[in-house]
Amino acid sequence: MDQTKPFFHTLSEFTTILAVKVYRLQADLPVAVPLLPCLDHEAMLHEGIAPHAAAYVEDATGNLHEVVYIPERRRIDVDVVSTIGECSREAHDRFVAGLRQRFASERVHVIGVSWLKGDLRVANACRAQVSLRDVLLGPDLDRTKVAVDRLQIISSLMEKESRVASWGSRTVMTPLLAVAGFLTYQILGSIGSRIGSNWVSGIRYLVVGLIGGFFLYYGLKAVHLTGMANRVWKRSAEYGLILNERRRLRRLP
């Protein structure tokens, strides 16, 4: 049984469904639109994520939204990250209010922008090359495909840059630790008798803490850059799948 059919039927009454992503669900859609897998969660390779369906929709005022329906949890999420720059605050508030009115038995939750995840940086990198509106509604598919290909190349370069940061932190930290340890041993050995054992211990812990903090910072930075590069790549792959589906639907009689 298709658990998403009533949801999409009601959703289509007050929005235009433009594309749908599914994760471990079958979707019976009221209209023929691009249908693709949810790349974000398919790539995680574990079974801890509830099956769900997500849709890009356009409201009556032309603003774009992404809404995620999780049937088994009776929950609807509104993801504002993917539609940054495509939706005004007023339109977002109206859309959320409309969802809560029409889906009174479901919990409606807004997924906001995360600074720690670098959501704005990912969105800006994508929008610098191609807009979500062009992918979903643009008439010139060939030109949009060129822009999506360009975004995918840039995401690959981002991933390589993150590798540089990762290897840089690994290669630099080993000799740095050795030099710092040697200098600390030499300096503290020469002045230790004059400053006392408490100062010696304090300086030793300070040096170790500073070096460890430096290593942790650059390690986390490399991981963060890799995560953002992967998200840009997945966004470009998703856009490519949507364009392919739009081409297929255009060829249908």
C-alpha positions in Angstrom: 0.0 0.0 0.0 1.3 3.4 -0.9 1.5 5.4 2.3 2.3 8.7 0.5 -0.7 8.9 -1.9 -3.0 10.9 0.5 -0.1 13.2 1.4 0.8 14.0 -2.2 -2.9 14.3 -3.2 -3.5 16.9 -0.5 -0.2 18.7 -1.2 -1.1 19.0 -4.9 -4.3 20.9 -3.9 -2.4 24.0 -2.8 1.0 23.7 -4.5 2.5 22.5 -7.7 4.7 19.4 -7.2 7.8 19.8 -9.3 10.0 16.8 -8.3 9.9 14.0 -5.8 12.7 12.1 -4.0 12.0 8.8 -2.2 13.9 6.7 0.3 12.7 3.1 0.6 9.2 4.0 -0.4 6.9 3.6 -3.4 5.3 6.9 -4.5 2.0 7.1 -6.4 2.0 10.6 -7.6 -1.0 12.6 -8.8 1.1 14.2 -11.6 4.0 13.1 -13.8 7.1 14.7 -12.3 10.8 13.8 -12.0 11.1 10.9 -9.5 14.5 10.1 -8.1 16.1 8.4 -5.0 17.0 10.5 -2.0 20.8 10.6 -2.5 21.6 12.1 1.0 20.3 9.0 2.8 20.9 6.3 0.2 24.6 7.2 0.5 24.7 6.6 4.2 24.5 2.8 3.8 22.7 2.0 7.1 19.1 1.1 8.0 18.5 3.6 10.8 16.7 6.2 8.7 12.9 6.0 8.4 11.5 5.6 4.9 10.3 8.9 3.6 9.5 11.0 0.5 10.5 14.5 -0.2 9.1 16.9 -2.8 10.1 20.2 -4.3 7.0 22.3 -4.7 6.0 25.7 -5.9 3.3 27.7 -4.1 0.8 30.1 -5.7 3.2 33.0 -5.3 6.0 31.3 -7.2 8.2 30.5 -4.1 9.9 27.1 -3.9 9.8 24.8 -0.9 11.1 21.4 0.0 8.8 19.2 2.2 9.6 15.8 3.6 7.0 13.3 4.6 7.8 10.5 7.1 4.7 8.2 7.2 5.7 5.9 10.1 6.5 8.8 12.4 3.5 10.9 11.2 5.8 13.8 10.7 6.4 16.4 8.0 9.7 18.3 7.8 10.1 21.6 5.9 13.8 21.8 4.8 14.7 25.5 4.2 18.4 24.7 3.3 17.8 23.4 -0.2 15.6 26.4 -1.1 17.8 29.2 0.2 17.3 32.2 -2.1 14.2 30.7 -3.7 11.7 31.4 -0.9 10.9 34.5 1.1 10.3 34.5 4.8 6.6 35.4 4.4 6.1 32.7 1.8 7.8 30.2 4.1 5.5 31.1 7.1 2.4 30.8 4.9 3.5 27.4 3.6 4.2 26.0 7.1 0.8 27.4 8.3 -0.9 25.8 5.3 0.7 22.4 6.1 -0.4 22.6 9.7 -3.9 23.4 8.7 -4.3 20.7 6.1 -2.3 18.0 7.9 -3.6 18.5 11.4 -2.8 15.0 12.5 0.8 15.2 11.5 3.7 16.9 13.3 5.2 19.7 11.2 8.8 20.5 11.9 11.0 23.1 10.2 14.7 22.1 9.6 16.6 25.4 9.8 20.0 26.4 8.5 23.0 25.0 10.5 26.2 27.1 10.8 28.2 24.1 12.0 27.3 22.1 8.9 28.2 24.9 6.6 24.7 25.1 5.0 25.0 28.6 3.8 28.4 27.9 2.2 27.1 24.9 0.4 24.0 26.8 -0.8 26.1 29.7 -2.0 28.5 27.4 -3.8 25.6 25.8 -5.7 23.7 29.0 -6.4 26.9 30.5 -7.9 26.7 28.0 -10.7 23.0 27.1 -11.1 19.8 27.9 -9.3 17.2 25.3 -8.1 14.5 27.2 -10.0 16.4 26.7 -13.3 16.8 23.0 -12.6 13.1 22.5 -11.8 11.5 25.0 -14.1 14.1 26.4 -16.6 13.1 25.9 -20.2 16.7 25.5 -21.6 17.7 22.1 -20.3 20.9 22.0 -22.3 22.2 25.3 -20.7 21.2 24.2 -17.3 22.9 20.8 -17.8 26.2 22.6 -18.6 25.8 24.6 -15.4 25.2 21.4 -13.4 28.2 19.7 -15.0 30.3 22.8 -14.0 29.0 22.5 -10.4 30.0 18.8 -10.3 33.5 19.6 -11.5 33.9 22.3 -8.8 32.6 19.9 -6.1 35.3 17.4 -7.1 38.0 20.1 -6.8 36.5 21.0 -3.3 37.0 17.4 -2.3 40.6 17.4 -3.5 41.2 20.6 -1.5 39.9 19.0 1.6 42.4 16.1 1.0 45.2 18.7 0.9 44.1 20.1 4.3 43.9 16.6 5.7 47.3 15.5 4.5 48.8 18.8 5.5 47.7 18.5 9.1 49.0 14.9 9.2 52.4 15.6 7.7 53.0 18.9 9.5 51.9 17.7 13.0 54.5 14.9 13.3 57.6 17.0 12.9 55.9 19.8 14.8 55.3 17.5 17.8 58.9 16.3 17.7 60.3 19.8 17.6 58.0 21.1 20.3 58.8 18.1 22.5 62.5 18.6 22.0 62.4 22.4 22.7 60.2 21.9 25.7 62.6 19.3 27.1 65.6 21.5 26.5 64.1 24.8 27.8 62.5 23.3 30.8 65.6 21.3 31.6 67.6 24.5 31.7 65.2 26.6 33.8 63.3 24.0 35.7 65.4 24.3 38.8 64.8 28.1 39.0 61.0 28.2 38.3 60.0 25.1 40.3 58.2 21.9 39.5 54.7 23.4 39.4 55.6 25.8 36.7 57.4 23.1 34.8 54.3 20.9 34.8 52.1 23.9 33.9 54.2 24.8 30.9 54.4 21.2 29.7 50.6 20.9 29.8 50.2 24.2 28.1 52.5 23.2 25.2 50.8 19.9 24.8 47.4 21.5 24.9 48.2 24.1 22.3 49.7 21.6 19.9 46.8 19.2 20.5 44.3 22.0 19.9 46.1 23.0 16.7 46.0 19.4 15.5 42.3 19.0 16.4 41.4 22.3 14.6 43.0 21.3 11.3 41.7 17.8 11.5 38.1 19.0 12.1 38.6 21.6 9.4 39.6 18.9 6.9 36.6 16.7 7.8 34.3 19.8 7.6 35.6 20.7 4.1 35.2 17.1 3.0 31.6 17.0 4.2 30.7 20.2 2.4 32.3 19.1 -0.8 30.4 15.8 -0.7 27.1 17.7 -0.2 27.9 20.0 -3.1 28.6 16.9 -5.2 25.4 15.2 -4.1 23.4 18.4 -4.9 24.9 18.4 -8.4 24.1 14.7 -8.9 20.6 15.3 -7.7 20.2 18.2 -10.2 21.5 16.0 -13.0 19.0 13.3 -12.2 16.1 15.9 -12.2 17.2 17.2 -15.6 17.4 13.6 -17.0 13.9 12.9 -15.7 12.6 16.2 -17.2 14.0 15.2 -20.6 12.3 11.8 -20.3 9.0 13.3 -19.4 9.2 15.7 -22.3 9.6 12.8 -24.7 6.4 11.1 -23.5 3.3 11.5 -25.7 
